[in-house]
Amino acid sequence: MPPRPAKIPRQETGASGGRAQITDAMLQTWKTLGKAGIDAEGGLDGLARRANVLTGTLRMYLHADGSLTQRGEDRLNPDKRATITDTMLQAWKDLGKAGLEAEGGLDGLARQHNVSTGALKNYLRADGSLTQLGEDRLNRGRKARITNAMLQTWKTLGKAGLEAEGGLDGLARRDKVAIAALKHYILADGRLTQVGEDRLNPSGKAKITDAMLQVWKDRGKAELEAAGGLDGLARQHNVPAGALRNYLRANGSLTQRGEDRLNLRRKAKITDAMLQTWKDHGKAEIEAAGGIDGLARQHKVPATALRKYLHADGSLTQFGEDRLDPHRKARITDAVLQTWKDLGKAGIDAAGGLDGLARQHNVPATALRKYLHADGRLTQLGEDRLNSHRKAKITDAMLQTWKDLGKAGIEAAGGLNGLASQHNVPAMALKNYLRADGRLSQRGEDRLNSLGKTKITDVMLQRWKDLGKAGVEAAGGLDGVARRDKVPVAALTNYLRADGTLTPIGENRLRKADAQPT
């Protein structure tokens, strides 16, 4: 008698096309079926139908003989896997095809080094050569940044010109840019992606408002497709396609981030008690709640905020660990910065990357990332801090000069960081006044035109309080309110938030004004 089919309930989730997402619990069940159990289900196709998952996705994790693929094994045992380092990449690059075959191919190499085979395949091909992503990683410090001038040149290439360069990989090699970054901006047929088009024309783009989100939510999939999909909708509303994708899916439903934004006032703040509870949950309970998004809905917190603190496997992120133990963390000193600067990339890797270095020095990982790159270089903020005594103050004359540069002049200087280095001013201070497109920020405009500004009055505060979020957005955000009422935006932000509520300073000032005898 053939074995009875395993009880694998049909699951309905929010996944695309009504399909369920494959969970670790499913993988564990399938692993115990064996070949006979798989055959009794009607093979992999039958098992996929019964579990309501995509057959193609199931085959990524399960063989027809009932054994898990290397990817399936990796997923069930993520904590036992090592992180791929640049040293490993260099060693694998030196193996060549014969050496790789002697190791048992990519799967054999992954087992030998105890790394995820899926991750390994991102970097190494079956013929022993590194992928473009692998080459980019080993040569990260030598890669150029993608500029608008490059985008304009690529745009004029067309399909034939791109093919003549050897496709996207060839173009990336020619211009010494990372292939992953290049693919954000240009398609294989030579056209710029919507993100690329948006970058070349940023000033003409509108901001995504809550009203837009509500309209898009009500439209559904059919109307979205009629608009030409997400890119078509972005063009129709003149908003950046990359920003739109943060909020809306191709099937017409809002992403968790979109839902969070529309229901911001109903969301709870993440507390330390919540963090401790989630830390105690473990992976199984996170999955039972529907993953990170399900847990966010359950506790009425924003999913994007929750992801800052919690991994999908139930462990806290370094940010989460830092928050639960803030008093045990040391401050980052200039001496520590100098030590990190001297480590170099090899030293960072040996410490276990940035998170490992943060643990070693008992400092918050998020604070460390403000000062140090994963390749061992200090960030511009780190460089500014170590050389603060040598930095010049930003003057009105500098602001006027920068204002006259325009976008092309900023790019020619190497962007905002390059301009900061050129004028020997702190990059973070410069960014308070100047945008990457060459325009002054509202704060920069305020500083150059301080005499034309009015003082903030209690009457203004009351009027701003009555605006609410919709009113602030309709005015063009805080910058728009500041321009309309001819007040410095830096002063306005002391009193008013972007969501239309007053800050504690604003509330206190109005309270005192109300208490005054009339």
N, C-alpha and C positions, 0 to 999 in steps of 0.2 A: 504494500500500500504506500503511495507517495506521501511524503510529509505534508501535514496540514499547513496552509499558508499562514505566515506570521501575521499577528494582528497589527497592521500598520494603518492607523486611522487616516482618512482623507482629510487634509488640512486646508483651510481657506485662510489666506493672509492678504495683506495689502500688496503683495508682490505683483510684478507686471503680468498682465493677462490672467489674473486670478490664480496663478500658480503659487504654491507654498515655497518658502525658502528652506533650503536644506540645513538642518540643525545638527549639532554634535550628537544629540540623542538619536536621530535617525541613523547617522553613520554607525553608531554603536550597535543599533538593532540590526542593520544590514550586515555588519561584520560577523554577527553570530549566525546568520542564515546559512552560510556555506553554499556550495554549488547546487545541492539538491533543493535547498530552500529557494534559491534564485529561480531555478527551473520551474518549481511549483508555482511561482508567481507569474510565469510566462516570460521569463528572461528579464533583462534590464528594462525593456520597453513596458512589459507588464507591471514591473515593480514601480516604474515611474508613474504610470497611470494610477495605480492604487494609492501611491503617496502624494499624487497631485503635484509632481515636480517635473521640470524639464528633463527629458532623456539625455540631452547633450550635457547638461550640468551634472546629472547623476553619473555619467560615464567618466567625468573628471575625477570622481572619488571612488568608484567601484568597478572592479573587473567582472567579466561574465562568469568567472569561476568562483565568485563570492569573496575574493580577497580584495582588500582596499588597495587603491593605487598609492603611489608614494605621496601624492598630494593629500589623500585621505588620511594616511598615517600621520603626516605632518600636522594636519589640522587637529587630530585627536590628541597629539602630544606636542603642543607648541612650546611648552615651558622647557622641554628637554632639548630644544634646538638651539644651536649656537648662532650668533649674529655673523653675517658675512662681513669680513674686514677687507681692507685694501690689500693687506699682506696675502690673504687667500687669493684674491683676484689676480695678483701678480704671479703667484705660484701656479694657478690654473692656466694663465696665459702662456706660461713657459712649458706646460705639459705637451701641447700640440695634440694632433688627432690621435696618433699612436698611443701616447701616454694616457689620453682620456679613455680610449678603448680598453687599455690594460687595466684601468680602474673599474671597468664595468659600465662605461658610458656615464651619462649625466646622473642617472639614478644611483649608480654605484658610488660615484664621487660624492653625491649628497649624503649618502649613508656613511661613507668613510669620514667625512668632516662634520657629520651630525648637523647639517644645515637643511633648510627646507628646499625641496627640489624645485618647487614653484619659484622661489626667490632666486635660486641658482640659475634657472633658465632665463631670468631677466638679464643676466650678465654674461652667460656663456652659451655658445652654440655647440651642437653635437659634433661639429668638425674641429672643435678645440679652440676656435677663435672667439674673442670677446665680442659681444653685441655692441652696438653703438652706445647703448646705455652703460655698458661695462667700461668701454673706452673713455666715455665722458667722466665716469666716476674716478678713474685712475688719473685723469688729466684735468681734474676740476679747476685747479688753480690757473691752468693755462687757457681756460675757456673765456671767450669774450661775452659781454652782455649784449643782448639783442636790443638794437636801437631803432628808433622810428625811421632813420635813414635806410637801415637794412630792410625793414618792412616795405618801404617804398620801392627799393630795388627789386626785392623778391616779387612784389606785385606786378612789376613790368615784365618779369621773365616769361610768364605764360607756361602752358603745359610743355611745349617743345623745349623751351629754355631750361625748365626744371629737369626734364629727362636728359638733356645734354650735360647737365651737371652731375648726373648719376642719381637722380631722384632726391628725396629728402635727406637720406644719409650722406650722399655726395655733397649736397649744399651745406649740410651741417659741418662736414669736414673742411670744405673750402673756406667757410667764414668763421671756423673755429668756435662754433656755438654748440651748446648741448642739444642733442636730437630731441629729447623730451620737451625742452623749452620751445624748440622750433616748431614742433607739431601743434603747439597751442595756437600758433599764428598762421600757418600755411598748410593747405591741403595738398594731397599727392597730385592733383590735377593743375596745380599752379595758382589756384585762387586763394586769397586770404580767407581764413576762418572768420566768423562773425566777431570773435575776440580780437583778431588782427585788425579788422575794419574799425571796430570800436576804438582800438588804441590809436589809430591814425586820425580819428575824428572825435576826440573825447569831449571837446567843449560844446559840441552840439547835442549831447545826450541829456535826456531828462532823468531825474531821480525816480526810483520806484517808490510809489506811495502805498499806504494801506488801502486806499480806495482802488488802486489798480489791482492789488492782490485780491480784493474781494470780487472784483469783476472777473478776473481770470479764474478764480475758484468756481464761480457760478457758470462758467462757459462749458466746461466739460471737454472730453477728448475730441468729439466731432468738430466743434468750433475751432479748437486749437489746430487740428489738421487742416481745416479750411483756410486758416490764416497762414499756412505754410510752416507749421510746426513751431518750435521754440524760436528758431532764428527769424522766421517770418513775423511772429508776434513781436519780437524785439524790434524789428525794423518798423513795424506798424505803430508801435508806441514810442519809438525813438529812445529806447533804453538799451544799456549794454547787455548783450546776450549772456555773457559770463555771470553778470549779477542776477539776471532773470533766472538762470538755472539754479541759483542758490535757493530760490523760492518755489519754483514750479517744475513739475515733472513732465515728461513727454506724453504721459497719458492724461494730462489735464488736472491731476491732483496736486495739491500743494505739498511741498516737502515738509519735513518736521520743522525745519527752520521757518518756513512760511507760516505754518500753523502757529508756531510759537510767537511770531511777530504779530499776527492778527489777534492773538489772545494774551498779549503781554501783561495786561493788568490782572488777568486771572492766574498768572503763574506765581508759584511760590519761590522764595529764595532758597538756595541750597545751603543747608546748615551743616555744622560739624557733626551733629548727631546723625543726620542723613548719611554723611560720608562714612561714619563708623559702621552704620547699619549695612550699607552697600559693601563695605570692605569685608564684613562678616558673611555676606550672602554666598560668595563663591560663584563659579561659572554656571553651575546647573540652575541656580535660582535666577540668575540674570536671563538665561535662555528661557526659562519657564515664564518670565515676565514679558517675553517678546523681544528680548535683546535690549540694547540701550534705549531705542525709541520707545519700546513698550514700558520700560522702567520710568522713563521721563513722563509718559502719559499718566502712569499709575501714581506718581508723586507730584504731578502738576508742576514740573520744573522744565525749563527750556532744554531741549536735547543737546543743543550746541554747548550750553554751559556744562551740562552733565559730562559730556565727552572730554572736557578739560580735566576732569577729576577721575574718571573711571574708564578702564579698558573693557572691551567686550568679554574678556576672559574673567572678569570679576575682580581683577587686581586694580588698586589705585594707580593713577599716573603719578609721575614724580611731583607734579603740581599738587595732586591730592595728598600725597604723603607730606609734602612741605606744609600744606595748610593744617593738617592735623598735628604737626609738631613744629609750630613756628618758633617757639621759645628755645628750641634746641639748635636752631640754625645760626651759623656764624654770619657776620657781615663780610661782604666782599671788599677787601682793601686794595689799595694800589699795589702793595707788595704781592698780593695774590695774583692780581692782573699781570704783573710782570713775570711771575712764575709761569702762568698759563701761556703767555706770549712766547716764552722760551721753550715750551714743550714741543711745539710743532705738531704736525698731523700724527706722526708715529706715536708720540707721547700720549696724545688724546686717545688714539685707538687702544693703546696698551692699558689705559685707565678704564676702558669700557665705554668709550664715547663720552658725550657731554653729561649724560645722566650718571655714568660711573664716576666722572670727575666731580660732579656735584656732591655725590655721596661721600667720596674720598675727602673732600674739603668741608663737608657738612654745611653746604650753602644751598639755597633754593635753586633748583634747576632752571626755573623760568628767569630768575635774576641773572644766572650765569649766561643764558642764551642772549641776553641783551648786550653782553660784552664780548662773547667768544663764538666764532664760527666752528662748525664741526671739522673743518680742515685745519684748525689750529691758528687761524688768523684772528686777530681782534676785530670786532665790528667797528664801525665808524665811531659809535658811542664809546667803545673801549679805548680806541686811539685818542679820542677827545679828552677822556678822563685822565689818561696817563700824561697828556701834554697840555692840561688845562692852563697852566701858568704861562705857556707860550702862545696861547690863543689870543687873537685880537677881538675887541668888542665890535658888534655890528653897528654901523653908523647909518644915518639917514642918507648920506652920500652913496654908501654901498647899495642901499635899497634902490635908490634912483638908477644907479648903474645896472643893477640886475634886472630892474623893470624894463630897461631899454634893450636888454639882450634878446629877449624873445625866446621861443622854444628852441630854434636852431642854435642859438648862442649857448643855451644851457647844455644841449647835447654835445656841442663841440668842446665844452669844458669838461665833459665826462659825467654829466648829470649833476644833481645837487651835491653829491658827495665830492665829486671832482671840483666843483665850484668852491665848496667849503675848504678843500685842501689848498686850492689856488689862492684864496684870500686869507687863509690861516684863521678861519673862524670855526666854532663848533658846528658840526653838521646839523645836530638836533635844533640848535638855536636858529640856524638858517631856514630850516624847514618850517619853523613857526611863521616865517614871513613870506616864503617863496614856494610856489608850486613847481612841479616838474615840467609843466607846459609853459613855464616862463612868466606866468601871471603872478602878481602878488596875492597872498592870501588876504582875507578880510582884515586880519591883524596887521599885515604889512601896509595895506591901504590906510587903515586907521592911523598908523604911526606917521605916515607921510602927510596926512591931512588932519592932524590932531586939533588944529585951530577951528576946523569946521564942525567939530563934534559938540553935541549937547550933553548936559548932565542927566543922569538917570533920576527920574522923579518917582514919588510914591504913586502918582496917577498912572505913569507908565507901567509900573509894577502890577497895578490892579488890572490894567488893560491886557497885559501879557498873560496874567493868570487866567483871565476870562477866555483867552484864545483857545486853549486846549491844544491837543496834539494836531488835530486837523487844521486849525488856524495857523499854527506855526509852520506846518508843511505847505499850506497854501501861500504863505508869505515867502517861501523859498528857504525854509529852515532858519536856524539861528542867524546865519549870515544875512539872509534876506530881511529878517526882522531888524537887525542892526542897521542895515542900509536904509530901510524904510524910515526908521525913527532917528537916523543920524546919530547913533551912539556907538562907541567902540565895542566890537564883538567880544573882546577880552573882558570888558567890564560887564557886558550883558550876561555872559556865561557864569558870572559870579551869582547871578540872581535867577536865571531861567535855564531849565533843561530842554533838551531836544524833544522830549515827549510832552512838552507844554506845562509841566509842573514847575513850581518855584523850588529853588534850592532852600535849605535851611536858613541861609543868609537872607534870601528874599522873603521867606515866611516871617522871620524875626523882624525884619524891617517893616513889613506891613502891619504886624501885630503892634509894634511900638507906635506906628502912625495912628492906628485905630484907638490906641489908649490915650492919645493926646487930647486935652480938653478942646472943644470947639468954641 
